[in-house]
């Protein structure tokens, strides 16, 4: 749905017109308080129609106050109606001293919002300071961000910026899929396969069904059965088992069935040798993912979720202490994330026990037994590929206990051999040479 829907376009235009009136009232009130016709608080907020409008839904869902709506709309103005802010270029206007001019546009800062809300009153200004703190809705959910001009300047002089994801939501009426970046170090994980292509043992399948059931019926579980107070936000799940047993594919298929985007987190981009950078990267990641129903998939999660170092020993290094701080921060963020988090590891024992206690589900992905292995061979061998009658797949499975990924690798190599022949035929010698190559790889 785009901003061309009548409701969304009209809602945002009403909000912009309201802000423009607030600007005029504040300007008149500050230039001559005795002649000011009305106070800024008396400028009536417009009524918004939620139908087909994510902006209106956000305002109503969070019951935004006058001040909160003004700040949110102010952050949108440079992207929607920048000319409205030209009022701040007039001679003698105090905003000239505290604002940033970028590419010919007037860019609002925290001081713009303070001045609009409180004028020159320091006492009134203090009423609104909580709107710019880290625990406020705007920053907790990653809606707004202050971009400070430099470290020595007050935070309120930083640019009042709406984040890219919420700019998309409010203007094009949906969240766009994020591109890989420093702020969001993750890649979209997709698959063309179906659940029928992932052959798992009964125990693993049963636990996967539990995850799907919780996500599908989460609202009913939390409200209708009155257990919400006992549950943390979101859902956390551990996939463990050897490489090639289907952990990544299961994550992608969960997203496919639940109609949710799955993002595989690039841990090499998250973990930093610089103090505080890992926590900062994690914070950016979770802030952007919040409230979007995305599945965060931490593949080979040992690097982040590993056991903490024992810092009680005199030989422990400062790096161990900082590493433990990153783990503690991750514990807090993963526990408060309101979406599905999947951590995959080859070895469950490598995961810190503090994380293990927070997983609602731990799912063991095991190499296939002989029955399952035979089924994987039979289901994935192309019909066009003809095998020597002397090749018995039952014997292959008994002799080579490969994972599903290794079986697919062997089949792909066999196809490569076959396409170079007049007839797509595989001899017994070719089969066993290929199996041995995979065994050694």
DONUFI-640755 format. One record per residue (C-alpha): residue in one letter; x, y negated, z. Coordinates in pm, 1 decimal. Layout:
// DONUFI-640755
(site 'A' (X Y Z))
...
//
This chain:
// DONUFI-640755
(site 'X' (0.0 0.0 0.0))
(site 'X' (145.3 -336.8 -90.9))
(site 'X' (111.3 -692.3 26.0))
(site 'X' (-127.6 -743.4 -267.3))
(site 'X' (-407.9 -596.8 -58.9))
(site 'X' (-636.5 -887.0 22.4))
(site 'X' (-645.5 -827.1 395.7))
(site 'X' (-269.7 -822.6 448.3))
(site 'X' (-204.8 -1125.1 228.7))
(site 'X' (-477.3 -1329.1 396.4))
(site 'X' (-372.0 -1227.1 746.1))
(site 'X' (-13.8 -1339.1 696.0))
(site 'X' (-123.7 -1661.0 524.9))
(site 'X' (-353.7 -1741.5 818.1))
(site 'X' (-65.4 -1684.4 1057.4))
(site 'X' (165.5 -1908.0 851.9))
(site 'X' (-95.6 -2185.5 841.7))
(site 'X' (-136.1 -2156.6 1217.9))
(site 'X' (239.4 -2184.7 1272.6))
(site 'X' (254.4 -2488.4 1042.3))
(site 'X' (-11.1 -2657.3 1258.0))
(site 'X' (186.1 -2570.5 1571.2))
(site 'X' (495.6 -2732.6 1415.5))
(site 'X' (305.9 -3056.1 1344.0))
(site 'X' (153.2 -3067.3 1690.8))
(site 'X' (489.2 -3016.6 1858.5))
(site 'X' (653.8 -3280.8 1640.5))
(site 'X' (383.9 -3536.3 1716.6))
(site 'X' (378.9 -3447.2 2085.0))
(site 'X' (753.4 -3491.8 2124.0))
(site 'X' (770.7 -3818.6 1928.8))
(site 'X' (485.4 -3979.8 2122.4))
(site 'X' (342.6 -3765.9 2406.4))
(site 'X' (70.8 -4020.0 2495.8))
(site 'X' (-74.4 -4015.2 2145.0))
(site 'X' (-53.9 -3642.6 2092.2))
(site 'X' (-402.8 -3526.8 1986.4))
(site 'X' (-373.1 -3176.4 2133.1))
(site 'X' (-119.9 -2953.8 2303.3))
(site 'X' (44.6 -2672.7 2110.8))
(site 'X' (-131.1 -2415.2 2330.5))
(site 'X' (-462.9 -2557.8 2211.3))
(site 'X' (-397.4 -2465.4 1849.7))
(site 'X' (-632.4 -2172.4 1809.4))
(site 'X' (-473.8 -1848.9 1696.9))
(site 'X' (-633.8 -1708.9 1380.1))
(site 'X' (-841.8 -1395.1 1383.8))
(site 'X' (-676.4 -1110.4 1195.3))
(site 'X' (-840.3 -822.5 1011.2))
(site 'X' (-671.5 -487.5 1078.5))
(site 'X' (-802.0 -321.9 763.1))
(site 'X' (-510.6 -250.2 527.7))
(site 'X' (-280.8 -480.1 729.6))
(site 'X' (14.1 -345.7 926.8))
(site 'X' (88.2 -695.4 1056.4))
(site 'X' (-258.4 -727.6 1208.2))
(site 'X' (-240.6 -375.1 1349.0))
(site 'X' (88.3 -455.9 1522.3))
(site 'X' (-49.2 -779.5 1672.0))
(site 'X' (-361.0 -606.9 1804.6))
(site 'X' (-196.3 -282.2 1912.8))
(site 'X' (51.9 -467.4 2134.2))
(site 'X' (-191.8 -741.1 2236.4))
(site 'X' (61.6 -1013.5 2150.0))
(site 'X' (34.6 -1340.0 2341.3))
(site 'X' (34.9 -1689.9 2190.2))
(site 'X' (411.0 -1721.1 2244.2))
(site 'X' (485.1 -1372.9 2106.4))
(site 'X' (284.0 -1433.6 1791.2))
(site 'X' (453.9 -1768.2 1739.2))
(site 'X' (800.8 -1611.8 1769.7))
(site 'X' (711.6 -1321.0 1540.7))
(site 'X' (564.0 -1551.4 1275.7))
(site 'X' (862.1 -1786.7 1303.7))
(site 'X' (1098.2 -1498.3 1223.5))
(site 'X' (894.3 -1423.7 908.7))
(site 'X' (888.1 -1781.0 774.4))
(site 'X' (1231.9 -1779.2 598.5))
(site 'X' (1114.3 -1474.8 401.9))
(site 'X' (760.0 -1590.0 323.7))
(site 'X' (724.4 -1971.9 332.4))
(site 'X' (1066.7 -2129.3 397.6))
(site 'X' (954.9 -2476.8 283.1))
(site 'X' (744.5 -2510.4 598.3))
(site 'X' (1065.2 -2547.1 797.8))
(site 'X' (1182.7 -2847.8 591.8))
(site 'X' (1016.4 -3060.0 857.3))
(site 'X' (1329.2 -3006.1 1065.5))
(site 'X' (1549.0 -3196.8 819.4))
(site 'X' (1394.1 -3534.4 901.7))
(site 'X' (1616.9 -3801.5 1051.7))
(site 'X' (1628.5 -3807.5 1428.8))
(site 'X' (1477.2 -3462.8 1461.2))
(site 'X' (1649.0 -3278.4 1750.2))
(site 'X' (1636.4 -2951.4 1559.4))
(site 'X' (1909.2 -3079.5 1327.0))
(site 'X' (2157.5 -3035.0 1610.6))
(site 'X' (2071.8 -2679.4 1698.7))
(site 'X' (1981.6 -2503.3 1376.9))
(site 'X' (2168.4 -2320.8 1104.5))
(site 'X' (2140.0 -2413.5 739.1))
(site 'X' (2206.0 -2118.0 510.9))
(site 'X' (2193.6 -2134.4 131.7))
(site 'X' (1977.0 -2444.7 145.0))
(site 'X' (1722.7 -2287.0 379.2))
(site 'X' (1647.8 -2387.7 735.0))
(site 'X' (1700.6 -2075.1 947.1))
(site 'X' (1525.6 -2068.2 1286.9))
(site 'X' (1712.0 -1967.3 1600.3))
(site 'X' (1609.2 -1890.2 1954.9))
(site 'X' (1630.7 -2263.5 2024.1))
(site 'X' (1369.0 -2327.1 1755.8))
(site 'X' (1128.4 -2099.6 1938.4))
(site 'X' (1211.0 -2252.9 2277.2))
(site 'X' (1155.3 -2605.5 2147.7))
(site 'X' (827.1 -2515.0 1981.5))
(site 'X' (695.7 -2347.4 2294.7))
(site 'X' (837.6 -2571.6 2564.6))
(site 'X' (939.1 -2894.7 2396.7))
(site 'X' (1209.5 -3067.5 2598.0))
(site 'X' (1092.5 -2931.2 2933.7))
(site 'X' (1351.0 -2712.4 3106.0))
(site 'X' (1089.9 -2590.1 3353.3))
(site 'X' (853.2 -2483.5 3075.6))
(site 'X' (1140.9 -2320.9 2888.2))
(site 'X' (1202.7 -2082.6 3178.2))
(site 'X' (852.1 -1942.3 3134.4))
(site 'X' (955.1 -1793.2 2799.7))
(site 'X' (1302.2 -1655.1 2872.8))
(site 'X' (1165.3 -1300.9 2919.8))
(site 'X' (1062.1 -1299.3 2553.1))
(site 'X' (1428.7 -1293.6 2452.0))
(site 'X' (1550.7 -1023.8 2689.6))
(site 'X' (1654.8 -672.3 2587.4))
(site 'X' (1362.9 -500.9 2758.6))
(site 'X' (1100.5 -698.7 2570.0))
(site 'X' (886.3 -522.6 2311.9))
(site 'X' (1048.6 -709.8 2020.8))
(site 'X' (1397.4 -584.2 2098.2))
(site 'X' (1307.5 -252.1 2257.9))
(site 'X' (1129.8 -147.7 1937.9))
(site 'X' (1384.6 -306.7 1704.4))
(site 'X' (1150.8 -574.3 1565.1))
(site 'X' (1371.9 -878.1 1622.4))
(site 'X' (1740.5 -939.8 1671.3))
(site 'X' (1954.9 -1238.8 1763.6))
(site 'X' (2255.3 -1284.2 1537.8))
(site 'X' (2491.1 -1498.8 1744.9))
(site 'X' (2710.1 -1747.1 1556.8))
(site 'X' (3006.5 -1660.9 1779.4))
(site 'X' (3086.8 -1498.1 2112.8))
(site 'X' (3119.4 -1827.4 2301.5))
(site 'X' (2780.2 -1966.5 2200.3))
(site 'X' (2463.0 -1913.9 2404.5))
(site 'X' (2254.4 -1626.7 2272.4))
(site 'X' (1962.8 -1864.6 2214.1))
(site 'X' (2158.0 -2043.5 1940.6))
(site 'X' (2175.2 -1721.6 1739.8))
(site 'X' (1959.5 -1674.6 1433.1))
(site 'X' (1612.9 -1541.6 1516.6))
(site 'X' (1608.4 -1254.9 1266.7))
(site 'X' (1340.0 -1001.6 1193.4))
(site 'X' (1490.4 -660.0 1126.1))
(site 'X' (1479.5 -524.4 771.7))
(site 'X' (1246.0 -237.9 855.4))
(site 'X' (982.4 -457.6 1018.2))
(site 'X' (1013.0 -718.1 745.3))
(site 'X' (918.7 -440.1 504.3))
(site 'X' (632.1 -323.4 724.7))
(site 'X' (479.8 -670.0 757.6))
(site 'X' (526.7 -781.2 395.8))
(site 'X' (491.7 -468.7 180.3))
(site 'X' (272.3 -293.1 437.7))
(site 'X' (489.7 12.1 496.5))
(site 'X' (835.9 108.5 617.6))
(site 'X' (1078.0 152.6 329.5))
(site 'X' (1319.9 441.6 346.1))
(site 'X' (1646.8 303.7 484.5))
(site 'X' (1971.3 334.7 293.1))
(site 'X' (2281.9 468.9 460.4))
(site 'X' (2457.5 183.2 638.8))
(site 'X' (2654.2 93.7 951.9))
(site 'X' (2321.4 12.0 1120.8))
(site 'X' (2166.4 342.3 1012.6))
(site 'X' (2438.3 606.1 961.0))
(site 'X' (2211.2 884.0 838.2))
(site 'X' (2110.3 1044.3 508.7))
(site 'X' (1762.8 1157.9 406.5))
(site 'X' (1745.1 1538.8 419.6))
(site 'X' (1513.2 1702.4 167.3))
(site 'X' (1463.0 2044.6 12.4))
(site 'X' (1279.0 2199.4 -282.2))
(site 'X' (1236.8 2523.9 -89.9))
(site 'X' (928.3 2640.2 103.2))
(site 'X' (879.9 2825.0 431.8))
(site 'X' (853.8 3149.9 237.7))
(site 'X' (1215.1 3097.3 128.5))
(site 'X' (1338.1 3085.2 490.0))
(site 'X' (1336.7 3438.7 625.8))
(site 'X' (1374.7 3443.3 1003.9))
(site 'X' (1327.6 3698.7 1278.9))
(site 'X' (996.8 3703.9 1466.6))
(site 'X' (1123.8 3528.8 1780.4))
(site 'X' (1271.9 3238.4 1584.4))
(site 'X' (958.0 3202.5 1372.9))
(site 'X' (740.1 3193.7 1685.2))
(site 'X' (942.3 2910.3 1838.7))
(site 'X' (935.3 2712.0 1512.9))
(site 'X' (555.4 2741.2 1522.5))
(site 'X' (560.7 2594.1 1876.7))
(site 'X' (747.5 2286.3 1751.5))
(site 'X' (504.1 2237.6 1462.8))
(site 'X' (205.6 2278.2 1695.1))
(site 'X' (329.5 2019.8 1944.3))
(site 'X' (397.8 1758.1 1675.2))
(site 'X' (65.9 1819.6 1499.2))
(site 'X' (-142.2 1805.4 1818.3))
(site 'X' (71.6 1574.4 2031.3))
(site 'X' (-196.0 1310.2 2090.5))
(site 'X' (-450.9 1573.1 2192.8))
(site 'X' (-198.7 1746.2 2421.6))
(site 'X' (-108.2 1421.3 2593.6))
(site 'X' (-454.9 1269.8 2632.2))
(site 'X' (-726.7 1536.3 2618.1))
(site 'X' (-542.2 1763.2 2861.2))
(site 'X' (-430.1 1473.3 3085.1))
(site 'X' (-63.8 1574.7 3105.6))
(site 'X' (85.2 1263.8 2946.2))
(site 'X' (227.0 1147.9 3280.9))
(site 'X' (435.1 1466.1 3297.9))
(site 'X' (578.8 1434.0 2946.8))
(site 'X' (861.8 1218.9 2818.3))
(site 'X' (815.2 1040.0 2483.7))
(site 'X' (881.6 1246.0 2172.9))
(site 'X' (1011.6 1600.7 2147.1))
(site 'X' (1365.4 1740.2 2165.4))
(site 'X' (1474.4 2070.4 2017.6))
(site 'X' (1804.2 2262.7 2000.1))
(site 'X' (1884.9 2488.1 1703.9))
(site 'X' (2181.0 2714.4 1774.9))
(site 'X' (2345.5 2999.1 1590.9))
(site 'X' (2618.2 3071.5 1332.7))
(site 'X' (2660.8 2864.0 1018.6))
(site 'X' (2438.4 2964.6 728.9))
(site 'X' (2148.8 3097.7 937.1))
(site 'X' (1897.8 2832.1 826.2))
(site 'X' (1919.0 2553.2 1086.1))
(site 'X' (1940.5 2266.7 835.9))
(site 'X' (1679.4 2421.0 607.7))
(site 'X' (1440.4 2465.9 900.5))
(site 'X' (1479.9 2097.0 990.0))
(site 'X' (1406.8 1993.0 629.9))
(site 'X' (1104.4 2223.2 610.4))
(site 'X' (963.8 2085.7 936.5))
(site 'X' (975.1 1737.8 785.7))
(site 'X' (814.7 1865.6 465.8))
(site 'X' (523.6 2030.5 647.7))
(site 'X' (470.6 1751.0 901.0))
(site 'X' (500.7 1483.8 628.6))
(site 'X' (787.5 1315.7 812.4))
(site 'X' (1122.2 1197.7 679.5))
(site 'X' (1420.7 1389.2 816.4))
(site 'X' (1748.5 1201.1 855.1))
(site 'X' (2072.7 1390.6 904.7))
(site 'X' (2292.6 1174.2 1126.5))
(site 'X' (2648.6 1127.8 998.8))
(site 'X' (2841.0 1179.5 1321.8))
(site 'X' (3168.4 1069.6 1162.8))
(site 'X' (3013.9 723.9 1120.4))
(site 'X' (2863.0 719.1 1469.5))
(site 'X' (3161.6 822.9 1678.7))
(site 'X' (3425.6 553.6 1712.3))
(site 'X' (3763.6 541.9 1884.1))
(site 'X' (3690.7 184.9 1993.0))
(site 'X' (3542.9 132.9 2337.9))
(site 'X' (3170.1 68.6 2331.3))
(site 'X' (3133.2 116.8 1954.8))
(site 'X' (2983.4 467.5 1975.2))
(site 'X' (2708.3 350.3 2210.7))
(site 'X' (2647.9 48.3 1988.4))
(site 'X' (2614.4 269.9 1680.3))
(site 'X' (2374.5 501.5 1862.6))
(site 'X' (2169.5 205.4 1980.9))
(site 'X' (2134.8 76.1 1623.0))
(site 'X' (2032.9 420.2 1503.1))
(site 'X' (1760.2 474.5 1761.0))
(site 'X' (1632.3 115.6 1739.8))
(site 'X' (1575.5 148.9 1366.9))
(site 'X' (1416.1 492.9 1398.3))
(site 'X' (1178.0 397.8 1681.0))
(site 'X' (803.7 423.4 1605.6))
(site 'X' (852.8 547.6 1248.1))
(site 'X' (779.6 918.7 1297.0))
(site 'X' (1121.1 1008.9 1158.6))
(site 'X' (1294.6 1331.1 1254.5))
(site 'X' (1655.8 1269.9 1361.2))
(site 'X' (1874.7 1572.0 1286.8))
(site 'X' (2214.9 1586.3 1457.2))
(site 'X' (2394.5 1862.7 1267.1))
(site 'X' (2702.2 2015.0 1431.9))
(site 'X' (2603.4 1813.3 1736.2))
(site 'X' (2888.6 1939.6 1954.8))
(site 'X' (3081.2 1619.3 1880.9))
(site 'X' (2817.4 1406.2 2055.0))
(site 'X' (2639.2 1646.3 2288.0))
(site 'X' (2943.1 1836.9 2416.9))
(site 'X' (3021.4 1895.9 2783.0))
(site 'X' (3147.7 1590.3 2966.7))
(site 'X' (3505.1 1568.8 3086.5))
(site 'X' (3581.7 1609.3 3457.9))
(site 'X' (3697.5 1259.2 3555.8))
(site 'X' (3754.5 1357.7 3919.9))
(site 'X' (4097.6 1489.7 3827.1))
(site 'X' (4385.3 1246.6 3859.6))
(site 'X' (4508.1 1349.3 3516.3))
(site 'X' (4186.6 1245.2 3344.6))
(site 'X' (4235.1 973.6 3084.6))
(site 'X' (4043.9 644.5 3052.4))
(site 'X' (3915.6 774.2 2717.8))
(site 'X' (3739.7 1057.5 2903.7))
(site 'X' (3556.6 805.7 3120.0))
(site 'X' (3442.7 604.6 2818.9))
(site 'X' (3342.5 926.2 2643.0))
(site 'X' (3126.8 1019.7 2941.3))
(site 'X' (2965.7 675.8 2929.3))
(site 'X' (2870.7 738.7 2565.8))
(site 'X' (2716.2 1073.0 2663.0))
(site 'X' (2520.5 908.4 2945.7))
(site 'X' (2394.6 641.8 2705.6))
(site 'X' (2293.5 907.9 2451.7))
(site 'X' (2106.2 1097.2 2723.7))
(site 'X' (1902.8 787.5 2799.0))
(site 'X' (1826.9 705.3 2433.2))
(site 'X' (1739.3 1057.2 2327.1))
(site 'X' (1507.6 1095.7 2628.1))
(site 'X' (1318.4 777.6 2543.0))
(site 'X' (1297.5 825.7 2165.2))
(site 'X' (933.2 878.1 2071.4))
(site 'X' (998.8 1099.7 1768.1))
(site 'X' (1136.1 1447.7 1705.4))
(site 'X' (1509.4 1500.0 1766.5))
(site 'X' (1676.8 1820.6 1650.1))
(site 'X' (2032.2 1901.9 1756.2))
(site 'X' (2208.5 2185.6 1574.2))
(site 'X' (2518.0 2365.7 1698.2))
(site 'X' (2698.1 2690.4 1628.2))
(site 'X' (2754.9 2752.0 1998.8))
(site 'X' (2495.4 2676.3 2263.5))
(site 'X' (2756.5 2690.8 2540.7))
(site 'X' (2929.0 2383.5 2393.4))
(site 'X' (2629.7 2161.2 2472.7))
(site 'X' (2630.9 1964.8 2797.3))
(site 'X' (2388.9 2111.0 3052.0))
(site 'X' (2232.2 1766.7 3104.3))
(site 'X' (2117.1 1777.7 2742.8))
(site 'X' (2003.4 2139.8 2764.1))
(site 'X' (1765.7 2048.3 3048.6))
(site 'X' (1603.3 1785.9 2825.6))
(site 'X' (1527.3 2013.0 2530.8))
(site 'X' (1166.0 2129.9 2525.8))
(site 'X' (1266.6 2411.6 2294.4))
(site 'X' (1588.7 2598.8 2223.5))
(site 'X' (1574.6 2814.5 1913.1))
(site 'X' (1828.6 3083.9 1830.9))
(site 'X' (1905.1 3131.8 1460.6))
(site 'X' (2064.3 3473.3 1422.3))
(site 'X' (2228.6 3642.5 1123.3))
(site 'X' (1975.8 3865.0 945.9))
(site 'X' (1946.1 4229.9 1043.6))
(site 'X' (1952.1 4493.4 769.8))
(site 'X' (1579.0 4471.6 701.3))
(site 'X' (1582.3 4092.7 684.8))
(site 'X' (1905.0 4089.1 483.6))
(site 'X' (1756.5 4323.6 223.4))
(site 'X' (1449.0 4102.3 199.1))
(site 'X' (1670.4 3795.5 136.9))
(site 'X' (1854.2 3979.0 -142.9))
(site 'X' (1534.3 4099.0 -306.8))
(site 'X' (1358.3 3763.8 -279.8))
(site 'X' (1643.2 3557.8 -423.6))
(site 'X' (1793.5 3775.7 -698.2))
(site 'X' (1674.3 3633.0 -1033.5))
(site 'X' (1460.0 3872.2 -1233.7))
(site 'X' (1672.1 3800.6 -1539.9))
(site 'X' (1986.7 3919.6 -1359.4))
(site 'X' (2031.4 4292.9 -1420.7))
(site 'X' (2237.8 4499.6 -1176.4))
(site 'X' (2420.7 4825.4 -1248.2))
(site 'X' (2193.7 5111.3 -1124.9))
(site 'X' (2489.4 5229.1 -916.7))
(site 'X' (2452.8 4915.8 -700.0))
(site 'X' (2236.8 4993.9 -398.7))
(site 'X' (2133.5 4679.6 -213.6))
(site 'X' (2067.1 4884.6 102.0))
(site 'X' (2435.3 4982.6 101.9))
(site 'X' (2543.5 4623.0 33.5))
(site 'X' (2344.5 4500.2 334.4))
(site 'X' (2488.9 4768.3 562.4))
(site 'X' (2846.1 4699.9 455.6))
(site 'X' (2825.0 4320.6 437.9))
(site 'X' (2625.4 4160.5 718.4))
(site 'X' (2612.0 3822.0 551.5))
(site 'X' (2407.0 3523.1 657.2))
(site 'X' (2137.9 3394.5 424.5))
(site 'X' (2369.9 3116.7 305.3))
(site 'X' (2642.7 3367.2 216.4))
(site 'X' (2395.4 3587.7 29.4))
(site 'X' (2285.1 3287.4 -177.2))
(site 'X' (2651.2 3205.3 -247.3))
(site 'X' (2709.6 3559.7 -378.0))
(site 'X' (2399.7 3543.2 -597.5))
(site 'X' (2511.7 3211.5 -744.3))
(site 'X' (2854.0 3357.6 -829.4))
(site 'X' (2691.5 3660.4 -989.8))
(site 'X' (2475.7 3433.5 -1204.7))
(site 'X' (2788.9 3243.4 -1310.7))
(site 'X' (2948.4 3571.5 -1420.3))
(site 'X' (2633.6 3682.0 -1602.3))
(site 'X' (2580.3 3364.5 -1805.8))
(site 'X' (2916.6 3414.3 -1973.0))
(site 'X' (2808.7 3750.2 -2116.1))
(site 'X' (2590.2 3837.0 -2413.8))
(site 'X' (2358.8 4013.1 -2165.8))
(site 'X' (2307.6 3901.0 -1800.0))
(site 'X' (2439.0 4226.3 -1654.4))
(site 'X' (2648.2 4279.3 -1338.0))
(site 'X' (2866.9 4585.2 -1297.1))
(site 'X' (2933.2 4752.8 -963.1))
(site 'X' (3295.4 4634.9 -975.5))
(site 'X' (3188.2 4275.0 -1034.5))
(site 'X' (2939.7 4295.6 -748.6))
(site 'X' (3191.5 4423.7 -493.2))
(site 'X' (3466.6 4186.9 -602.2))
(site 'X' (3223.9 3899.5 -552.3))
(site 'X' (3119.9 4032.9 -210.0))
(site 'X' (3482.7 4055.9 -101.8))
(site 'X' (3551.3 3700.6 -216.6))
(site 'X' (3263.6 3575.6 -3.4))
(site 'X' (3383.5 3782.0 290.9))
(site 'X' (3725.6 3616.3 275.6))
(site 'X' (3594.8 3262.9 224.2))
//
